[in-house]
Amino acid sequence: MGDSPENARSFEQAEEMREGAREGRCVFCTLDHKKNRPLNKQGEFDPDGRDWPLLWVWLNPFPQAHHRLHLLIVPRRHIRNEDWSLLTPEEWLQILDAWKWAQDFYEILGGGFVCRFGDRSYNAGTVGHLHFQLQVPDGSGPVKATFFKSYTIVDRIRRWWRMERGRFFALVKRVIRGME
């Protein structure tokens, strides 16, 4: 599906992408409504997403630290990050409407509206399905939007450990249980 789990912020996020890849599905095209719960303009769960027929809007289940709000705005149609220019005028209008709705509904005073596009080795993105993120800090610490990740051997090892430590600790637990 074109995802980049090596750019994930957590083991859980990387595992979700790997699972989707194993099953041959895009994690944004086949929403898990337990995790990605589409909202309506009242801020309620709406599995049909009637308020934005061309988009899904939901709270990020993998929010970054120091966020008051981390909202995803995702075209329902599968558009690869590399093909962002294929968004229709209607999709752009709904994206802007969802952004404005969120600002009013959540009483946002400031934050960032981010879209990573193109090659993920240049934008540090994870999911290969084009999407927008509305990120609002909570004032408790630094908030950043990363668009490039270092590819030094030390940084690659750090990312590998972040992605694989969950498997490592699960294996250690199984071994310990087997010894009891």
N, C-alpha and C positions, 0 to 999 in steps of 0.2 A: 504494500500500500504506500510505500515511499516514506515510512516513518523513520525517525532517527533516534532510537532509544538511547544511544550513547550520549545524547544531549539532555536526557531526562534529569530532573532535579532529585528524584527519589527512586529507590528500588521498586516501589509499588507502581509508580507511573511507567517505568521501563517495562515491568512485567505486563501491565495492561496492553502496552503496544506490542510486545512480543506475542502475547496471546492472540491479539487481533491479527497479526501477521500469519501466525500458524493456522488460523481459521480462514485466512484469505479475506478479511473484512477490514474496513476502515472504522476506527473507533468513533468517528464523528458521523458516519453514514448510518451506522447501526447503534443507536444510542442505548446504553444501559440506563434505564430510567431509575434504577436504584442509586446510581452515581451521578449521572448527568440528567438533572431534572429540569426540563424546559419550563420556562416561566411565561405567564401572561402579563398584561399590563397592570394587573392588581398585585403582582409579585407572587402569585400562587402557582403551584404545579399545574401545568397544562400539557399532558402528553401529546396532544394534537397540535399545539403551537398555533392556535388560530389567529392570534394577533399579528404575527409576522409569518405569512404563508411561505415565504421564500427563505426564512432563517430559523435557526434555533437560538435561543437565548437562555443561558443557565449560569449558575454560580460555579466557579472552578472547583472541582473536588480535590485539586492539588494546588491550593493557594500558596503563594510565597509568604515568607515571614513579613511581619510588619504591615500587613494589608488590612484595611477596614472592609474592603470590597475587592473582589477579583471576579469579574463577569466575563463570560465568553459570548461572543456573537459570531455565529457560524452559518455560512450559506448551507442550505439543505442539499443543494446540488453539489456533487463531488467536484471540487475545483482544486487542482494541485497548486501548491504554493508557487510553482514556476509559471502557472497559467492565470495569475491574478487579473490580467487584463481582459479575461473572458467574463468578468462580472458584468451583468446587464445593468442598464440604468435603473431598472426596477429594484434589483438587488441592492445597488448603492443607496437608493432612497430608503429602503427598509433598514439598512445598516445605520444610516444617519438617524432614522426615526427611533431605532432601538437605543442608540447612544443618547439621544435627547431624552427619551423616556427615562433611562437609567439616571441621568443627571437630576431630573425632577423628582423621580420616585424615591431615590436614595439620598436626596438633598446633598449632592456632591459639590464640595467647594473647590476641588482641584484634584488632579491626578494625571494619569497618562492613558492615552488611547493608542494601542500598539498593534501593528500588523507586520509580521515577518513574511517576506515574500521572496521568491526565487530559491536559489540553491541554499540548502540548510547548512552547508559548510561555511557560508558567508552570513547567515542570519541566526545561527545557533538555535533554530527551531527544533521541535520534536515531531509533532504530528504533520504528516504530509498533506493534510486537507487544510486549505486556506481558512484562516479564522482571525478574528480580532479580539483583543483583550482590553477591557476597561479596568485599570488598576488604580485603586485609591488607597493611599497610605493611611495608617492609623496614628502616625506621629511617634511610634515607639522605637523606631530605628530606621536605618537606611533602606530605601527601596530602589531597585535598579532594573533596567531592561537591558538584557545582554543581547548583543547582535553578532558577537564573534567570540569563539572560545579558543584558547591557546591549544596548540597541538604539540607542545613539548612532551617528551616522554613522561616527565613527572606529572603533568596535567592529565595525560591520557591514563596513567595508572590511577590517579585520584578518581577520575570519572568511572573507570572500570570497577574500582573498589566500591564506589557509591552504588553502582548498579548491581554488583554481585554479592555484596555483603549479606543481603537477605537470604540468598541461597546458601551461603557459607554457614550462617548461624542456624538455619533450618537443618542443615546436614549435621552440625555439631549436636543439636538437640536430639536428633534421631539416634545418633551414636550413643549419647549419654543415656537415653531411654533404653537402648538395647543392652547397655551394661548393667542396668538396675535389675 
